[in-house]
Amino acid sequence: MADEQVEQSGSEDENKKSSMPMVMIIGFIAVVIVVETVLFMFMVPSADDVARLAEKRLIEKVEGEMDEDGEETIDGEESETKELSLGTYMMEFKPPGADRKHRVEFELWGQVDGEKFDAAQTAFAEREGRLRHRMIEDVRNASMDELNDVGLITRRIFATSNEVLVDKEEDPLLMSVGFKRFNVSEQ
């Protein structure tokens, strides 16, 4: 009987010992995954960083080619830019896939090159109704994801504004657009 108890306690020790390496392996794998995730978050650049780096390299490449060809680079200040108010908008609508109405309010402005400011004011005065209609159409057709991400709706409105506000040669007058106020609320 004593021998049987010794054998049972021996097999229990073997069971306890056999589960410990498994726990250590799982713990090690979990630590590796967590470390890789943290490294990925801090080491991989964001999309804005990549775009900025690409733009910087492109400018350096073009300037290098211009120097090789003996062309002159302009090192002066950029031309003055001005803000053009593009109106205040407020609308209530039911977005696709939503159960309730939503209210969107925003005040829009556009950045214009100082030399083209008068042309932009004239184009806005002539096409204000068209621009307002297209803004309302774009906002009403936007998904809730687009409305909640100011970057997405800004790009959409900028593209629309550049289609409507063009000079006599059909070149866009706006350099960018932005919001002084932007609010989306559920009714």
TIMI-452344 format. One record per residue (C-alpha): residue number from 1; x, y, z. Coordinates in nm, 3 decimals, always signed. Example, Ala and Ser with C-alpha at 12.3 -4.5 7.8 and 13.67 -1.06 7.14 Angstrom:
<rec><num>1</num><xx>+1.230</xx><yy>-0.450</yy><zz>+0.780</zz></rec>
<rec><num>2</num><xx>+1.367</xx><yy>-0.106</yy><zz>+0.714</zz></rec>
This chain:
<rec><num>1</num><xx>+0.000</xx><yy>+0.000</yy><zz>+0.000</zz></rec>
<rec><num>2</num><xx>+0.277</xx><yy>+0.236</yy><zz>+0.081</zz></rec>
<rec><num>3</num><xx>+0.428</xx><yy>+0.152</yy><zz>-0.256</zz></rec>
<rec><num>4</num><xx>+0.101</xx><yy>+0.243</yy><zz>-0.431</zz></rec>
<rec><num>5</num><xx>+0.088</xx><yy>+0.581</yy><zz>-0.252</zz></rec>
<rec><num>6</num><xx>+0.448</xx><yy>+0.652</yy><zz>-0.352</zz></rec>
<rec><num>7</num><xx>+0.365</xx><yy>+0.565</yy><zz>-0.715</zz></rec>
<rec><num>8</num><xx>+0.052</xx><yy>+0.787</yy><zz>-0.708</zz></rec>
<rec><num>9</num><xx>+0.239</xx><yy>+1.082</yy><zz>-0.557</zz></rec>
<rec><num>10</num><xx>+0.514</xx><yy>+1.023</yy><zz>-0.815</zz></rec>
<rec><num>11</num><xx>+0.263</xx><yy>+1.038</yy><zz>-1.101</zz></rec>
<rec><num>12</num><xx>+0.105</xx><yy>+1.351</yy><zz>-0.951</zz></rec>
<rec><num>13</num><xx>+0.449</xx><yy>+1.516</yy><zz>-0.945</zz></rec>
<rec><num>14</num><xx>+0.497</xx><yy>+1.419</yy><zz>-1.308</zz></rec>
<rec><num>15</num><xx>+0.158</xx><yy>+1.579</yy><zz>-1.397</zz></rec>
<rec><num>16</num><xx>+0.249</xx><yy>+1.900</yy><zz>-1.214</zz></rec>
<rec><num>17</num><xx>+0.588</xx><yy>+1.913</yy><zz>-1.381</zz></rec>
<rec><num>18</num><xx>+0.444</xx><yy>+1.848</yy><zz>-1.725</zz></rec>
<rec><num>19</num><xx>+0.202</xx><yy>+2.145</yy><zz>-1.709</zz></rec>
<rec><num>20</num><xx>+0.468</xx><yy>+2.398</yy><zz>-1.607</zz></rec>
<rec><num>21</num><xx>+0.667</xx><yy>+2.388</yy><zz>-1.935</zz></rec>
<rec><num>22</num><xx>+0.342</xx><yy>+2.436</yy><zz>-2.129</zz></rec>
<rec><num>23</num><xx>+0.256</xx><yy>+2.746</yy><zz>-1.922</zz></rec>
<rec><num>24</num><xx>+0.606</xx><yy>+2.883</yy><zz>-1.978</zz></rec>
<rec><num>25</num><xx>+0.580</xx><yy>+2.830</yy><zz>-2.355</zz></rec>
<rec><num>26</num><xx>+0.241</xx><yy>+3.004</yy><zz>-2.370</zz></rec>
<rec><num>27</num><xx>+0.373</xx><yy>+3.289</yy><zz>-2.154</zz></rec>
<rec><num>28</num><xx>+0.679</xx><yy>+3.328</yy><zz>-2.377</zz></rec>
<rec><num>29</num><xx>+0.466</xx><yy>+3.340</yy><zz>-2.692</zz></rec>
<rec><num>30</num><xx>+0.233</xx><yy>+3.598</yy><zz>-2.533</zz></rec>
<rec><num>31</num><xx>+0.530</xx><yy>+3.816</yy><zz>-2.435</zz></rec>
<rec><num>32</num><xx>+0.673</xx><yy>+3.796</yy><zz>-2.788</zz></rec>
<rec><num>33</num><xx>+0.339</xx><yy>+3.897</yy><zz>-2.941</zz></rec>
<rec><num>34</num><xx>+0.298</xx><yy>+4.191</yy><zz>-2.703</zz></rec>
<rec><num>35</num><xx>+0.655</xx><yy>+4.311</yy><zz>-2.766</zz></rec>
<rec><num>36</num><xx>+0.610</xx><yy>+4.287</yy><zz>-3.145</zz></rec>
<rec><num>37</num><xx>+0.284</xx><yy>+4.480</yy><zz>-3.126</zz></rec>
<rec><num>38</num><xx>+0.439</xx><yy>+4.758</yy><zz>-2.918</zz></rec>
<rec><num>39</num><xx>+0.740</xx><yy>+4.779</yy><zz>-3.148</zz></rec>
<rec><num>40</num><xx>+0.511</xx><yy>+4.794</yy><zz>-3.452</zz></rec>
<rec><num>41</num><xx>+0.312</xx><yy>+5.079</yy><zz>-3.300</zz></rec>
<rec><num>42</num><xx>+0.620</xx><yy>+5.288</yy><zz>-3.229</zz></rec>
<rec><num>43</num><xx>+0.850</xx><yy>+5.191</yy><zz>-3.516</zz></rec>
<rec><num>44</num><xx>+0.621</xx><yy>+5.201</yy><zz>-3.820</zz></rec>
<rec><num>45</num><xx>+0.562</xx><yy>+5.558</yy><zz>-3.945</zz></rec>
<rec><num>46</num><xx>+0.212</xx><yy>+5.697</yy><zz>-3.992</zz></rec>
<rec><num>47</num><xx>+0.070</xx><yy>+5.776</yy><zz>-4.337</zz></rec>
<rec><num>48</num><xx>+0.133</xx><yy>+6.149</yy><zz>-4.281</zz></rec>
<rec><num>49</num><xx>+0.499</xx><yy>+6.082</yy><zz>-4.198</zz></rec>
<rec><num>50</num><xx>+0.543</xx><yy>+5.872</yy><zz>-4.512</zz></rec>
<rec><num>51</num><xx>+0.376</xx><yy>+6.139</yy><zz>-4.728</zz></rec>
<rec><num>52</num><xx>+0.595</xx><yy>+6.413</yy><zz>-4.577</zz></rec>
<rec><num>53</num><xx>+0.910</xx><yy>+6.207</yy><zz>-4.635</zz></rec>
<rec><num>54</num><xx>+0.810</xx><yy>+6.128</yy><zz>-4.994</zz></rec>
<rec><num>55</num><xx>+0.741</xx><yy>+6.496</yy><zz>-5.063</zz></rec>
<rec><num>56</num><xx>+1.076</xx><yy>+6.596</yy><zz>-4.913</zz></rec>
<rec><num>57</num><xx>+1.262</xx><yy>+6.339</yy><zz>-5.125</zz></rec>
<rec><num>58</num><xx>+1.078</xx><yy>+6.447</yy><zz>-5.439</zz></rec>
<rec><num>59</num><xx>+1.165</xx><yy>+6.813</yy><zz>-5.379</zz></rec>
<rec><num>60</num><xx>+1.529</xx><yy>+6.724</yy><zz>-5.317</zz></rec>
<rec><num>61</num><xx>+1.538</xx><yy>+6.514</yy><zz>-5.636</zz></rec>
<rec><num>62</num><xx>+1.384</xx><yy>+6.788</yy><zz>-5.849</zz></rec>
<rec><num>63</num><xx>+1.614</xx><yy>+7.054</yy><zz>-5.704</zz></rec>
<rec><num>64</num><xx>+1.913</xx><yy>+6.826</yy><zz>-5.766</zz></rec>
<rec><num>65</num><xx>+1.810</xx><yy>+6.776</yy><zz>-6.129</zz></rec>
<rec><num>66</num><xx>+1.758</xx><yy>+7.151</yy><zz>-6.168</zz></rec>
<rec><num>67</num><xx>+2.108</xx><yy>+7.218</yy><zz>-6.029</zz></rec>
<rec><num>68</num><xx>+2.258</xx><yy>+6.961</yy><zz>-6.268</zz></rec>
<rec><num>69</num><xx>+2.081</xx><yy>+7.125</yy><zz>-6.563</zz></rec>
<rec><num>70</num><xx>+2.195</xx><yy>+7.469</yy><zz>-6.451</zz></rec>
<rec><num>71</num><xx>+1.842</xx><yy>+7.590</yy><zz>-6.382</zz></rec>
<rec><num>72</num><xx>+1.773</xx><yy>+7.838</yy><zz>-6.108</zz></rec>
<rec><num>73</num><xx>+1.579</xx><yy>+7.741</yy><zz>-5.797</zz></rec>
<rec><num>74</num><xx>+1.363</xx><yy>+7.998</yy><zz>-5.623</zz></rec>
<rec><num>75</num><xx>+1.449</xx><yy>+8.034</yy><zz>-5.256</zz></rec>
<rec><num>76</num><xx>+1.209</xx><yy>+8.320</yy><zz>-5.176</zz></rec>
<rec><num>77</num><xx>+0.903</xx><yy>+8.310</yy><zz>-4.959</zz></rec>
<rec><num>78</num><xx>+0.594</xx><yy>+8.145</yy><zz>-5.092</zz></rec>
<rec><num>79</num><xx>+0.333</xx><yy>+8.382</yy><zz>-5.223</zz></rec>
<rec><num>80</num><xx>+0.091</xx><yy>+8.518</yy><zz>-4.971</zz></rec>
<rec><num>81</num><xx>-0.223</xx><yy>+8.317</yy><zz>-4.915</zz></rec>
<rec><num>82</num><xx>-0.560</xx><yy>+8.449</yy><zz>-4.807</zz></rec>
<rec><num>83</num><xx>-0.873</xx><yy>+8.298</yy><zz>-4.664</zz></rec>
<rec><num>84</num><xx>-1.200</xx><yy>+8.319</yy><zz>-4.853</zz></rec>
<rec><num>85</num><xx>-1.523</xx><yy>+8.254</yy><zz>-4.663</zz></rec>
<rec><num>86</num><xx>-1.728</xx><yy>+7.996</yy><zz>-4.853</zz></rec>
<rec><num>87</num><xx>-2.042</xx><yy>+8.022</yy><zz>-4.642</zz></rec>
<rec><num>88</num><xx>-2.224</xx><yy>+7.871</yy><zz>-4.349</zz></rec>
<rec><num>89</num><xx>-2.418</xx><yy>+7.549</yy><zz>-4.404</zz></rec>
<rec><num>90</num><xx>-2.685</xx><yy>+7.375</yy><zz>-4.196</zz></rec>
<rec><num>91</num><xx>-2.891</xx><yy>+7.076</yy><zz>-4.300</zz></rec>
<rec><num>92</num><xx>-3.099</xx><yy>+6.799</yy><zz>-4.149</zz></rec>
<rec><num>93</num><xx>-3.119</xx><yy>+6.464</yy><zz>-4.323</zz></rec>
<rec><num>94</num><xx>-3.136</xx><yy>+6.091</yy><zz>-4.268</zz></rec>
<rec><num>95</num><xx>-2.804</xx><yy>+5.928</yy><zz>-4.364</zz></rec>
<rec><num>96</num><xx>-2.807</xx><yy>+5.594</yy><zz>-4.547</zz></rec>
<rec><num>97</num><xx>-2.847</xx><yy>+5.311</yy><zz>-4.297</zz></rec>
<rec><num>98</num><xx>-2.944</xx><yy>+5.537</yy><zz>-4.006</zz></rec>
<rec><num>99</num><xx>-3.270</xx><yy>+5.525</yy><zz>-3.811</zz></rec>
<rec><num>100</num><xx>-3.279</xx><yy>+5.888</yy><zz>-3.702</zz></rec>
<rec><num>101</num><xx>-3.227</xx><yy>+6.225</yy><zz>-3.862</zz></rec>
<rec><num>102</num><xx>-2.895</xx><yy>+6.402</yy><zz>-3.822</zz></rec>
<rec><num>103</num><xx>-2.808</xx><yy>+6.770</yy><zz>-3.826</zz></rec>
<rec><num>104</num><xx>-2.484</xx><yy>+6.890</yy><zz>-3.983</zz></rec>
<rec><num>105</num><xx>-2.364</xx><yy>+7.246</yy><zz>-3.935</zz></rec>
<rec><num>106</num><xx>-2.039</xx><yy>+7.391</yy><zz>-4.063</zz></rec>
<rec><num>107</num><xx>-1.872</xx><yy>+7.713</yy><zz>-4.166</zz></rec>
<rec><num>108</num><xx>-1.640</xx><yy>+7.664</yy><zz>-4.462</zz></rec>
<rec><num>109</num><xx>-1.338</xx><yy>+7.864</yy><zz>-4.574</zz></rec>
<rec><num>110</num><xx>-1.091</xx><yy>+7.819</yy><zz>-4.857</zz></rec>
<rec><num>111</num><xx>-0.724</xx><yy>+7.905</yy><zz>-4.880</zz></rec>
<rec><num>112</num><xx>-0.643</xx><yy>+8.100</yy><zz>-5.197</zz></rec>
<rec><num>113</num><xx>-0.317</xx><yy>+8.222</yy><zz>-5.345</zz></rec>
<rec><num>114</num><xx>-0.293</xx><yy>+8.599</yy><zz>-5.292</zz></rec>
<rec><num>115</num><xx>-0.258</xx><yy>+8.662</yy><zz>-5.667</zz></rec>
<rec><num>116</num><xx>-0.579</xx><yy>+8.468</yy><zz>-5.741</zz></rec>
<rec><num>117</num><xx>-0.787</xx><yy>+8.606</yy><zz>-5.454</zz></rec>
<rec><num>118</num><xx>-0.987</xx><yy>+8.853</yy><zz>-5.665</zz></rec>
<rec><num>119</num><xx>-1.060</xx><yy>+8.582</yy><zz>-5.924</zz></rec>
<rec><num>120</num><xx>-1.169</xx><yy>+8.346</yy><zz>-5.645</zz></rec>
<rec><num>121</num><xx>-1.404</xx><yy>+8.609</yy><zz>-5.496</zz></rec>
<rec><num>122</num><xx>-1.556</xx><yy>+8.671</yy><zz>-5.840</zz></rec>
<rec><num>123</num><xx>-1.595</xx><yy>+8.298</yy><zz>-5.912</zz></rec>
<rec><num>124</num><xx>-1.756</xx><yy>+8.245</yy><zz>-5.571</zz></rec>
<rec><num>125</num><xx>-2.000</xx><yy>+8.532</yy><zz>-5.623</zz></rec>
<rec><num>126</num><xx>-2.096</xx><yy>+8.394</yy><zz>-5.967</zz></rec>
<rec><num>127</num><xx>-2.124</xx><yy>+8.028</yy><zz>-5.859</zz></rec>
<rec><num>128</num><xx>-2.235</xx><yy>+8.049</yy><zz>-5.496</zz></rec>
<rec><num>129</num><xx>-2.566</xx><yy>+7.875</yy><zz>-5.565</zz></rec>
<rec><num>130</num><xx>-2.396</xx><yy>+7.590</yy><zz>-5.752</zz></rec>
<rec><num>131</num><xx>-2.139</xx><yy>+7.551</yy><zz>-5.477</zz></rec>
<rec><num>132</num><xx>-2.405</xx><yy>+7.551</yy><zz>-5.203</zz></rec>
<rec><num>133</num><xx>-2.608</xx><yy>+7.290</yy><zz>-5.393</zz></rec>
<rec><num>134</num><xx>-2.304</xx><yy>+7.065</yy><zz>-5.440</zz></rec>
<rec><num>135</num><xx>-2.204</xx><yy>+7.101</yy><zz>-5.072</zz></rec>
<rec><num>136</num><xx>-2.552</xx><yy>+6.998</yy><zz>-4.957</zz></rec>
<rec><num>137</num><xx>-2.552</xx><yy>+6.710</yy><zz>-5.205</zz></rec>
<rec><num>138</num><xx>-2.209</xx><yy>+6.588</yy><zz>-5.090</zz></rec>
<rec><num>139</num><xx>-2.299</xx><yy>+6.603</yy><zz>-4.721</zz></rec>
<rec><num>140</num><xx>-2.632</xx><yy>+6.427</yy><zz>-4.771</zz></rec>
<rec><num>141</num><xx>-2.465</xx><yy>+6.150</yy><zz>-4.972</zz></rec>
<rec><num>142</num><xx>-2.185</xx><yy>+6.106</yy><zz>-4.719</zz></rec>
<rec><num>143</num><xx>-2.187</xx><yy>+5.808</yy><zz>-4.485</zz></rec>
<rec><num>144</num><xx>-2.176</xx><yy>+5.854</yy><zz>-4.110</zz></rec>
<rec><num>145</num><xx>-1.813</xx><yy>+5.735</yy><zz>-4.114</zz></rec>
<rec><num>146</num><xx>-1.724</xx><yy>+6.019</yy><zz>-4.351</zz></rec>
<rec><num>147</num><xx>-1.914</xx><yy>+6.276</yy><zz>-4.146</zz></rec>
<rec><num>148</num><xx>-1.747</xx><yy>+6.165</yy><zz>-3.824</zz></rec>
<rec><num>149</num><xx>-1.399</xx><yy>+6.179</yy><zz>-3.980</zz></rec>
<rec><num>150</num><xx>-1.331</xx><yy>+6.544</yy><zz>-4.060</zz></rec>
<rec><num>151</num><xx>-1.039</xx><yy>+6.449</yy><zz>-4.288</zz></rec>
<rec><num>152</num><xx>-1.260</xx><yy>+6.241</yy><zz>-4.518</zz></rec>
<rec><num>153</num><xx>-1.536</xx><yy>+6.500</yy><zz>-4.551</zz></rec>
<rec><num>154</num><xx>-1.277</xx><yy>+6.776</yy><zz>-4.597</zz></rec>
<rec><num>155</num><xx>-1.122</xx><yy>+6.593</yy><zz>-4.893</zz></rec>
<rec><num>156</num><xx>-1.465</xx><yy>+6.535</yy><zz>-5.045</zz></rec>
<rec><num>157</num><xx>-1.566</xx><yy>+6.901</yy><zz>-5.007</zz></rec>
<rec><num>158</num><xx>-1.227</xx><yy>+7.020</yy><zz>-5.137</zz></rec>
<rec><num>159</num><xx>-1.268</xx><yy>+6.810</yy><zz>-5.452</zz></rec>
<rec><num>160</num><xx>-1.618</xx><yy>+6.949</yy><zz>-5.508</zz></rec>
<rec><num>161</num><xx>-1.506</xx><yy>+7.307</yy><zz>-5.445</zz></rec>
<rec><num>162</num><xx>-1.225</xx><yy>+7.270</yy><zz>-5.698</zz></rec>
<rec><num>163</num><xx>-1.474</xx><yy>+7.149</yy><zz>-5.959</zz></rec>
<rec><num>164</num><xx>-1.698</xx><yy>+7.451</yy><zz>-5.909</zz></rec>
<rec><num>165</num><xx>-1.452</xx><yy>+7.731</yy><zz>-5.832</zz></rec>
<rec><num>166</num><xx>-1.223</xx><yy>+7.750</yy><zz>-6.134</zz></rec>
<rec><num>167</num><xx>-1.071</xx><yy>+8.040</yy><zz>-6.324</zz></rec>
<rec><num>168</num><xx>-1.110</xx><yy>+8.120</yy><zz>-6.694</zz></rec>
<rec><num>169</num><xx>-0.855</xx><yy>+7.852</yy><zz>-6.789</zz></rec>
<rec><num>170</num><xx>-1.047</xx><yy>+7.594</yy><zz>-6.582</zz></rec>
<rec><num>171</num><xx>-0.768</xx><yy>+7.579</yy><zz>-6.320</zz></rec>
<rec><num>172</num><xx>-0.876</xx><yy>+7.534</yy><zz>-5.956</zz></rec>
<rec><num>173</num><xx>-0.856</xx><yy>+7.850</yy><zz>-5.747</zz></rec>
<rec><num>174</num><xx>-0.851</xx><yy>+7.693</yy><zz>-5.400</zz></rec>
<rec><num>175</num><xx>-0.536</xx><yy>+7.554</yy><zz>-5.240</zz></rec>
<rec><num>176</num><xx>-0.726</xx><yy>+7.389</yy><zz>-4.953</zz></rec>
<rec><num>177</num><xx>-1.047</xx><yy>+7.413</yy><zz>-4.754</zz></rec>
<rec><num>178</num><xx>-1.116</xx><yy>+7.400</yy><zz>-4.385</zz></rec>
<rec><num>179</num><xx>-1.385</xx><yy>+7.440</yy><zz>-4.125</zz></rec>
<rec><num>180</num><xx>-1.418</xx><yy>+7.721</yy><zz>-3.875</zz></rec>
<rec><num>181</num><xx>-1.696</xx><yy>+7.515</yy><zz>-3.717</zz></rec>
<rec><num>182</num><xx>-1.810</xx><yy>+7.160</yy><zz>-3.784</zz></rec>
<rec><num>183</num><xx>-2.083</xx><yy>+6.984</yy><zz>-3.588</zz></rec>
<rec><num>184</num><xx>-2.276</xx><yy>+6.659</yy><zz>-3.649</zz></rec>
<rec><num>185</num><xx>-2.557</xx><yy>+6.581</yy><zz>-3.409</zz></rec>
<rec><num>186</num><xx>-2.836</xx><yy>+6.324</yy><zz>-3.395</zz></rec>
<rec><num>187</num><xx>-3.192</xx><yy>+6.461</yy><zz>-3.377</zz></rec>
